[in-house]
């Protein structure tokens, strides 16, 4: 976000390098912003990005220092026993992995950024029902962050895939590769291609196929159907506000979501 803000500041002050100017010239056209608006948005982007880095970094590094101090000073609790009530996290997330040891409840997830132990069994973690463990943890927090997990030397520190934990039909790596492919194809079509007829044929196909892959993956990994329901109107909205100019081949995107663009913001010709 800071990089985007800096680029906006360069454009607002007519200092953008020629190569960046060329790329922006190829991008879908909207109504140009005033120089003052660009400067305002540039400041907001830079400030928000900086605040994000500071607060996120402080939280993560501060938590790590706090946990390390608690472990070194003995300001933590220790429980020893057998893992019971083990409920593994699905491979795609959407709920934490939980278990109890002598009545003490633990909860964690690979998808939460934390300096504490958070490796679920579906991602190679060692926890399973019946495993003898000794756990050092912070008692003051509800989910009991695990500062140190000790298991018998005869037990593997990482697990192979547990067949009882269902994996998604579409692996995450394949999903990411497909979405990057759709993104690259759409970017080439919108930013660099000047054939309006080809754009009209391919753009709806790529957008719909990309949306279907996204919907399939999110449903397959356990996302609630209500979340998926947002994809349909977003897809239709993208198709509604995006038009192509037959005169210059530019992509034109409406700034008013309820109204399709009627003329090209690059060459001024009416859109058929």
C-alpha positions, 0 to 999 in steps of 0.5 A, spaced: 500 500 500 505 504 501 508 503 494 501 504 491 501 511 495 508 513 492 506 511 485 500 516 486 504 521 489 509 521 483 503 521 478 500 527 482 506 531 482 508 529 474 514 525 477 512 518 474 518 515 470 516 513 463 515 506 464 510 507 469 506 512 465 506 507 459 503 501 464 498 506 467 496 508 460 494 501 458 490 500 464 482 500 464 480 507 463 476 511 469 475 518 469 481 521 471 482 524 478 484 531 480 491 532 482 489 534 489 485 528 490 491 524 488 495 527 493 490 526 498 489 518 496 497 518 496 497 520 503 492 516 506 495 509 502 502 511 505 499 512 512 495 506 512 500 502 510 505 504 515 500 504 521 499 497 518 506 495 518 507 498 525 501 495 529 502 488 526 509 488 527 509 490 534 503 485 536 507 479 533 514 481 535 511 484 542 507 477 543 514 473 541 518 477 546 512 476 552 512 469 551 519 468 551 520 472 557 514 468 560 517 461 558 524 463 561 522 466 568 517 461 569 511 465 569 507 460 566 503 453 567 505 446 566 500 440 565 502 433 563 498 427 561 494 424 555 491 428 549 484 427 550 478 430 546 482 431 540 478 435 534 483 436 528 482 442 524 480 441 517 486 442 512 482 448 509 482 451 516 475 454 518 475 452 525 481 451 530 484 444 532 482 443 539 484 438 545 484 437 552 490 435 557 487 433 564 482 438 563 486 444 560 483 446 553 487 448 548 486 451 541 490 453 535 490 454 528 495 454 522 491 460 519 493 464 525 499 468 526 502 467 533 509 466 536 506 460 540 505 453 537 500 452 532 501 446 527 495 442 526 495 435 524 492 436 517 499 440 516 504 435 519 503 437 527 504 431 532 498 432 536 493 426 536 488 422 541 492 418 546 499 422 545 503 423 552 505 430 552 508 435 557 505 442 555 508 449 558 502 454 556 499 461 558 493 460 563 491 468 562 489 467 555 482 463 553 485 459 548 491 457 552 497 459 548 502 453 547 509 456 549 513 449 549 510 442 547 514 436 549 512 429 546 516 422 547 522 421 543 519 415 540 514 419 537 515 423 530 515 431 531 511 431 524 506 427 522 504 424 515 497 425 512 492 423 517 487 419 512 481 421 517 482 428 516 479 430 509 483 434 504 480 438 499 479 435 492 482 441 489 489 442 493 491 449 495 497 450 490 493 448 484 487 453 486 493 458 487 496 457 480 489 457 477 487 463 480 494 466 478 493 464 471 486 467 470 489 473 473 494 474 468 490 472 462 485 477 464 490 483 466 493 481 459 486 482 456 484 488 459 491 492 460 495 490 453 490 487 448 486 492 443 482 488 440 475 490 443 471 484 439 476 479 442 475 482 449 468 481 449 468 474 447 474 472 452 472 477 458 466 474 460 468 467 459 475 468 464 471 472 469 465 466 470 471 460 470 475 464 475 469 465 479 466 458 478 473 455 481 473 460 487 466 458 489 468 450 488 474 451 492 471 455 498 465 450 498 470 444 498 474 447 504 468 448 508 466 456 507 459 457 509 454 458 503 452 465 505 460 467 503 459 464 497 453 468 495 457 474 495 461 471 489 455 471 484 453 479 484 460 481 484 461 477 478 455 480 475 457 487 477 464 486 474 461 484 467 456 490 468 461 496 469 466 493 464 466 495 457 470 496 451 471 501 445 471 499 438 475 506 436 481 505 440 480 498 443 481 501 451 477 498 457 472 502 460 470 501 467 464 505 470 465 509 476 457 509 478 456 501 479 448 502 477 450 505 470 454 502 465 459 507 461 457 510 455 463 513 452 470 512 452 474 516 457 480 515 453 478 517 446 471 520 447 468 516 442 461 513 444 460 506 446 456 501 442 
